Amino acid sequence: MKAFWIYTLARFVVLAATYLVVWGIASIWFDPAFANLFVLLIAFLLSSVISYFALARLRDDLAVHLSDRAGRLSQRIEESRSAEDVD
């Protein structure tokens, strides 16, 4: 579960940092009240690209963690199923 929260927090930090940078740049050229939705959309797009490359190791760690957890769950289900067959 720790890997999930670390990855989620890292994604949020990248999104927040990207939003602040894009908002700072956009506030120079546009009215800040008008540009909020535009800035948010651009920040989502940029942060997803940045996260894809910058957070690859964290994403891989999360995938390994989830795969191990799914394997343990499948093993427990199979053990329970085989125990029912013995009775």
DSSP file (Angstrom, degrees, kcal/mol; ACC not computed):
  #  RESIDUE AA STRUCTURE BP1 BP2  ACC     N-H-->O    O-->H-N    N-H-->O    O-->H-N    TCO  KAPPA ALPHA  PHI   PSI    X-CA   Y-CA   Z-CA
    1    1 A M     >        0   0    0      0, 0.0     4,-1.8     0, 0.0     5,-0.2   0.000 360.0 360.0 360.0 -28.6    0.0    0.0    0.0
    2    2 A K  H  >  +     0   0    0      1,-0.2     4,-2.3     2,-0.2     5,-0.2   0.892 360.0  54.6 -63.0 -39.6    3.0    2.3    0.6
    3    3 A A  H  > S+     0   0    0      1,-0.2     4,-2.3     2,-0.2    -1,-0.2   0.877 106.2  53.2 -62.2 -37.7    4.0    2.1   -3.0
    4    4 A F  H  > S+     0   0    0      1,-0.2     4,-2.5     2,-0.2    -1,-0.2   0.932 111.1  44.6 -62.3 -47.0    0.5    3.3   -4.1
    5    5 A W  H  X S+     0   0    0     -4,-1.8     4,-2.5     2,-0.2     5,-0.2   0.866 112.4  51.4 -70.4 -35.4    0.6    6.3   -1.8
    6    6 A I  H  X S+     0   0    0     -4,-2.3     4,-2.3     2,-0.2    -1,-0.2   0.937 113.5  44.8 -64.4 -45.4    4.1    7.3   -2.8
    7    7 A Y  H  X S+     0   0    0     -4,-2.3     4,-2.4     2,-0.2    -2,-0.2   0.916 114.3  49.1 -65.0 -43.0    3.2    7.2   -6.5
    8    8 A T  H  X S+     0   0    0     -4,-2.5     4,-2.2     2,-0.2    -2,-0.2   0.912 112.2  48.0 -63.4 -43.2    0.0    9.0   -5.9
    9    9 A L  H  X S+     0   0    0     -4,-2.5     4,-2.5     2,-0.2    -1,-0.2   0.901 111.0  51.3 -64.7 -40.6    1.7   11.8   -3.9
   10   10 A A  H  X S+     0   0    0     -4,-2.3     4,-2.3     2,-0.2    -2,-0.2   0.908 109.8  49.8 -63.4 -41.5    4.4   12.1   -6.6
   11   11 A R  H  X S+     0   0    0     -4,-2.4     4,-2.3     1,-0.2    -1,-0.2   0.907 111.3  49.3 -62.7 -41.2    1.8   12.5   -9.3
   12   12 A F  H  X S+     0   0    0     -4,-2.2     4,-2.8     2,-0.2    -2,-0.2   0.903 110.2  50.4 -65.4 -40.9    0.0   15.1   -7.3
   13   13 A V  H  X S+     0   0    0     -4,-2.5     4,-2.6     2,-0.2     5,-0.2   0.909 110.8  49.1 -64.1 -41.7    3.2   17.0   -6.7
   14   14 A V  H  X S+     0   0    0     -4,-2.3     4,-2.4     2,-0.2    -2,-0.2   0.916 112.7  48.1 -63.7 -42.2    4.1   17.0  -10.4
   15   15 A L  H  X S+     0   0    0     -4,-2.3     4,-2.7     2,-0.2    -2,-0.2   0.928 113.0  47.3 -63.5 -45.3    0.6   18.2  -11.2
   16   16 A A  H  X S+     0   0    0     -4,-2.8     4,-2.4     2,-0.2    -2,-0.2   0.920 113.8  47.1 -63.8 -43.8    0.7   21.0   -8.7
   17   17 A A  H  X S+     0   0    0     -4,-2.6     4,-2.1     2,-0.2    -1,-0.2   0.915 113.6  48.2 -64.4 -42.6    4.2   22.1   -9.8
   18   18 A T  H  X S+     0   0    0     -4,-2.4     4,-2.8    -5,-0.2     5,-0.3   0.911 110.6  51.7 -63.9 -42.3    3.1   22.0  -13.4
   19   19 A Y  H  X S+     0   0    0     -4,-2.7     4,-3.0     1,-0.2     5,-0.2   0.929 110.0  48.9 -60.3 -45.3    0.0   24.0  -12.7
   20   20 A L  H  X S+     0   0    0     -4,-2.4     4,-2.2     2,-0.2    -1,-0.2   0.898 113.2  46.6 -64.2 -39.7    1.9   26.7  -10.8
   21   21 A V  H  X S+     0   0    0     -4,-2.1     4,-2.1     2,-0.2    -2,-0.2   0.941 115.8  44.4 -67.1 -46.6    4.4   27.1  -13.7
   22   22 A V  H  X S+     0   0    0     -4,-2.8     4,-3.0     1,-0.2     5,-0.2   0.897 113.7  51.1 -66.0 -39.3    1.8   27.2  -16.4
   23   23 A W  H  X S+     0   0    0     -4,-3.0     4,-2.3    -5,-0.3    -1,-0.2   0.908 109.4  51.0 -63.7 -41.0   -0.4   29.6  -14.3
   24   24 A G  H  < S+     0   0    0     -4,-2.2     4,-0.5    -5,-0.2    -2,-0.2   0.904 114.5  42.9 -62.4 -41.4    2.6   31.9  -13.8
   25   25 A I  H >X S+     0   0    0     -4,-2.1     3,-0.9     1,-0.2     4,-0.8   0.915 115.6  48.7 -69.7 -43.4    3.3   31.9  -17.5
   26   26 A A  H 3X S+     0   0    0     -4,-3.0     4,-3.3     1,-0.2     3,-0.4   0.820 101.2  63.6 -68.6 -30.7   -0.3   32.3  -18.5
   27   27 A S  H 3< S+     0   0    0     -4,-2.3    -1,-0.2     1,-0.2    -2,-0.2   0.718  96.9  59.6 -69.1 -17.3   -0.9   35.1  -16.1
   28   28 A I  H <4 S+     0   0    0     -3,-0.9    -1,-0.2    -4,-0.5    -2,-0.2   0.902 120.4  23.5 -71.9 -41.5    1.6   37.2  -18.0
   29   29 A W  H  < S+     0   0    0     -4,-0.8     2,-0.2    -3,-0.4    -2,-0.2   0.770 123.0  43.4 -97.9 -29.8   -0.4   37.0  -21.2
   30   30 A F  S  < S-     0   0    0     -4,-3.3     3,-0.0    -5,-0.1     0, 0.0  -0.726  89.8 -93.0-118.4 163.9   -4.0   36.3  -20.1
   31   31 A D    >>  -     0   0    0     -2,-0.2     4,-1.8     1,-0.1     3,-0.8  -0.653  37.6-136.6 -69.8 124.1   -6.4   37.5  -17.5
   32   32 A P  H 3> S+     0   0    0      0, 0.0     4,-0.6     0, 0.0    -1,-0.1   0.822 101.5  54.7 -58.1 -33.9   -5.9   35.0  -14.6
   33   33 A A  H 34 S+     0   0    0      1,-0.2     3,-0.4     2,-0.2     4,-0.2   0.853 112.5  43.6 -68.0 -33.2   -9.7   34.7  -14.0
   34   34 A F  H <4 S+     0   0    0     -3,-0.8     4,-0.4     1,-0.2     3,-0.4   0.815 111.5  53.1 -78.7 -31.9  -10.3   33.7  -17.6
   35   35 A A  H  X S+     0   0    0     -4,-1.8     4,-3.1     1,-0.2     5,-0.3   0.439  76.3  98.4 -90.5   0.1   -7.4   31.3  -17.9
   36   36 A N  H  X S+     0   0    0     -4,-0.6     4,-2.3    -3,-0.4    -1,-0.2   0.915  89.2  40.3 -58.3 -48.9   -8.0   29.0  -14.9
   37   37 A L  H  > S+     0   0    0     -3,-0.4     4,-2.4    -4,-0.2    -1,-0.2   0.914 117.1  50.1 -66.7 -42.0   -9.7   26.2  -16.9
   38   38 A F  H  > S+     0   0    0     -4,-0.4     4,-2.3     1,-0.2    -2,-0.2   0.919 111.9  48.2 -60.0 -44.9   -7.2   26.5  -19.8
   39   39 A V  H  X S+     0   0    0     -4,-3.1     4,-2.6     1,-0.2    -2,-0.2   0.902 110.4  51.8 -64.1 -41.9   -4.3   26.4  -17.4
   40   40 A L  H  X S+     0   0    0     -4,-2.3     4,-2.3    -5,-0.3    -2,-0.2   0.918 110.3  48.0 -62.5 -44.0   -5.7   23.3  -15.6
   41   41 A L  H  X S+     0   0    0     -4,-2.4     4,-2.1     2,-0.2    -2,-0.2   0.923 113.7  46.6 -63.5 -44.4   -6.1   21.5  -18.9
   42   42 A I  H  X S+     0   0    0     -4,-2.3     4,-2.8     1,-0.2     5,-0.2   0.898 111.6  52.3 -63.8 -40.1   -2.6   22.3  -20.0
   43   43 A A  H  X S+     0   0    0     -4,-2.6     4,-2.7     1,-0.2     5,-0.2   0.894 107.9  51.2 -64.5 -39.9   -1.2   21.3  -16.6
   44   44 A F  H  X S+     0   0    0     -4,-2.3     4,-1.8     2,-0.2    -1,-0.2   0.930 112.9  45.7 -61.2 -45.4   -2.9   18.0  -16.8
   45   45 A L  H  X S+     0   0    0     -4,-2.1     4,-1.6     2,-0.2    -2,-0.2   0.944 116.5  43.5 -64.1 -48.2   -1.5   17.3  -20.2
   46   46 A L  H  X S+     0   0    0     -4,-2.8     4,-2.6     1,-0.2     5,-0.2   0.902 113.0  51.4 -65.9 -40.6    2.0   18.4  -19.3
   47   47 A S  H  X S+     0   0    0     -4,-2.7     4,-2.8    -5,-0.2    -1,-0.2   0.844 106.7  54.5 -68.3 -31.3    2.1   16.6  -16.0
   48   48 A S  H  X S+     0   0    0     -4,-1.8     4,-1.7    -5,-0.2    -1,-0.2   0.903 111.4  44.7 -67.9 -38.7    1.0   13.3  -17.6
   49   49 A V  H  X S+     0   0    0     -4,-1.6     4,-1.3     2,-0.2     5,-0.2   0.925 115.7  46.9 -68.4 -44.3    3.9   13.5  -20.0
   50   50 A I  H  X S+     0   0    0     -4,-2.6     4,-3.2     1,-0.2     5,-0.3   0.923 112.7  49.7 -62.7 -44.2    6.3   14.5  -17.3
   51   51 A S  H  X S+     0   0    0     -4,-2.8     4,-1.9     1,-0.2    -1,-0.2   0.853 102.8  61.4 -64.6 -35.1    5.0   11.7  -15.0
   52   52 A Y  H  < S+     0   0    0     -4,-1.7    -1,-0.2    -5,-0.2    -2,-0.2   0.904 119.2  25.9 -59.1 -41.2    5.3    9.1  -17.7
   53   53 A F  H >< S+     0   0    0     -4,-1.3     3,-0.8    -3,-0.3     4,-0.2   0.894 126.0  44.4 -89.1 -44.6    9.1    9.7  -17.9
   54   54 A A  H 3< S+     0   0    0     -4,-3.2     3,-0.3     1,-0.2    -3,-0.2   0.796 118.1  41.5 -76.0 -28.9   10.0   11.0  -14.5
   55   55 A L  T 3X S+     0   0    0     -4,-1.9     4,-2.4    -5,-0.3    -1,-0.2   0.080  76.2 114.8-107.8  23.8    8.0    8.5  -12.4
   56   56 A A  H <> S+     0   0    0     -3,-0.8     4,-2.4     1,-0.2     5,-0.2   0.897  77.6  50.2 -61.2 -41.9    8.7    5.3  -14.4
   57   57 A R  H  > S+     0   0    0     -3,-0.3     4,-2.3    -4,-0.2    -1,-0.2   0.919 111.9  47.1 -65.3 -43.0   10.6    3.7  -11.5
   58   58 A L  H  > S+     0   0    0      2,-0.2     4,-2.2     1,-0.2    -1,-0.2   0.891 112.1  51.0 -64.2 -38.8    7.8    4.5   -9.0
   59   59 A R  H  X S+     0   0    0     -4,-2.4     4,-2.2     2,-0.2    -2,-0.2   0.894 110.1  49.4 -65.7 -39.8    5.2    3.1  -11.4
   60   60 A D  H  X S+     0   0    0     -4,-2.4     4,-2.4     2,-0.2    -2,-0.2   0.902 109.8  51.4 -65.7 -41.2    7.3   -0.1  -11.9
   61   61 A D  H  X S+     0   0    0     -4,-2.3     4,-2.3     1,-0.2    -2,-0.2   0.907 110.7  48.9 -60.5 -41.9    7.6   -0.5   -8.1
   62   62 A L  H  X S+     0   0    0     -4,-2.2     4,-2.6     2,-0.2    -2,-0.2   0.900 110.0  51.1 -64.5 -41.2    3.8   -0.1   -7.8
   63   63 A A  H  X S+     0   0    0     -4,-2.2     4,-2.3     2,-0.2    -2,-0.2   0.905 110.9  48.1 -64.0 -41.7    3.2   -2.6  -10.6
   64   64 A V  H  X S+     0   0    0     -4,-2.4     4,-2.6     2,-0.2     5,-0.2   0.921 111.9  50.3 -64.3 -43.3    5.5   -5.2   -8.9
   65   65 A H  H  X S+     0   0    0     -4,-2.3     4,-2.2     1,-0.2    -2,-0.2   0.926 112.8  45.3 -60.6 -46.0    3.7   -4.6   -5.6
   66   66 A L  H  X S+     0   0    0     -4,-2.6     4,-2.4     2,-0.2    -1,-0.2   0.873 112.2  52.0 -67.4 -36.5    0.3   -5.1   -7.1
   67   67 A S  H  X S+     0   0    0     -4,-2.3     4,-2.3    -5,-0.2    -2,-0.2   0.922 110.6  47.7 -65.6 -43.9    1.4   -8.2   -9.0
   68   68 A D  H  X S+     0   0    0     -4,-2.6     4,-2.4     2,-0.2    -2,-0.2   0.913 112.4  49.7 -61.7 -42.5    2.8   -9.8   -5.9
   69   69 A R  H  X S+     0   0    0     -4,-2.2     4,-2.1    -5,-0.2    -2,-0.2   0.908 110.9  48.7 -64.6 -41.8   -0.4   -8.9   -4.0
   70   70 A A  H  X S+     0   0    0     -4,-2.4     4,-2.5     2,-0.2    -1,-0.2   0.880 110.4  52.5 -65.3 -37.6   -2.6  -10.4   -6.7
   71   71 A G  H  X S+     0   0    0     -4,-2.3     4,-2.3     2,-0.2    -2,-0.2   0.911 109.4  48.2 -64.0 -42.8   -0.4  -13.5   -6.7
   72   72 A R  H  X S+     0   0    0     -4,-2.4     4,-2.3     2,-0.2    -2,-0.2   0.896 112.1  49.8 -64.7 -39.3   -0.8  -14.0   -3.0
   73   73 A L  H  X S+     0   0    0     -4,-2.1     4,-2.3     2,-0.2    -2,-0.2   0.918 111.1  48.4 -65.3 -43.4   -4.6  -13.5   -3.2
   74   74 A S  H  X S+     0   0    0     -4,-2.5     4,-2.5     1,-0.2    -2,-0.2   0.891 110.5  52.1 -62.7 -39.4   -4.8  -16.1   -6.1
   75   75 A Q  H  X S+     0   0    0     -4,-2.3     4,-2.5     2,-0.2    -2,-0.2   0.912 109.7  48.6 -64.5 -42.3   -2.7  -18.5   -4.1
   76   76 A R  H  X S+     0   0    0     -4,-2.3     4,-2.3     2,-0.2    -2,-0.2   0.898 111.8  49.4 -64.2 -40.0   -5.0  -18.1   -1.0
   77   77 A I  H  X S+     0   0    0     -4,-2.3     4,-2.4     2,-0.2    -2,-0.2   0.916 111.9  48.5 -64.7 -42.1   -8.1  -18.6   -3.2
   78   78 A E  H  X S+     0   0    0     -4,-2.5     4,-2.4     2,-0.2    -2,-0.2   0.894 111.3  50.0 -66.1 -39.9   -6.6  -21.7   -4.7
   79   79 A E  H  X S+     0   0    0     -4,-2.5     4,-1.9     2,-0.2    -1,-0.2   0.896 111.9  48.4 -63.7 -40.2   -5.6  -23.1   -1.3
   80   80 A S  H  X S+     0   0    0     -4,-2.3     4,-1.7     2,-0.2    -2,-0.2   0.899 111.5  49.8 -66.6 -40.2   -9.1  -22.5   -0.1
   81   81 A R  H  X S+     0   0    0     -4,-2.4     4,-1.5     1,-0.2    -2,-0.2   0.906 111.5  47.8 -65.4 -42.0  -10.6  -24.2   -3.1
   82   82 A S  H  X S+     0   0    0     -4,-2.4     4,-1.1     1,-0.2    -1,-0.2   0.838 108.8  55.0 -69.6 -31.8   -8.3  -27.3   -2.7
   83   83 A A  H  X S+     0   0    0     -4,-1.9     4,-1.0     1,-0.2    -1,-0.2   0.857 106.7  51.0 -67.6 -34.5   -9.2  -27.5    1.0
   84   84 A E  H  < S+     0   0    0     -4,-1.7    -1,-0.2     1,-0.2    -2,-0.2   0.850 106.2  55.5 -69.2 -34.0  -12.9  -27.6    0.0
   85   85 A D  H  < S+     0   0    0     -4,-1.5    -1,-0.2     1,-0.2    -2,-0.2   0.790 101.3  58.5 -69.7 -27.4  -12.3  -30.4   -2.4
   86   86 A V  H  <        0   0    0     -4,-1.1    -1,-0.2     1,-0.2    -2,-0.2   0.870 360.0 360.0 -70.5 -37.5  -10.6  -32.6    0.3
   87   87 A D     <        0   0    0     -4,-1.0    -1,-0.2    -3,-0.1    -2,-0.2   0.510 360.0 360.0 -66.1 360.0  -13.7  -32.6    2.5
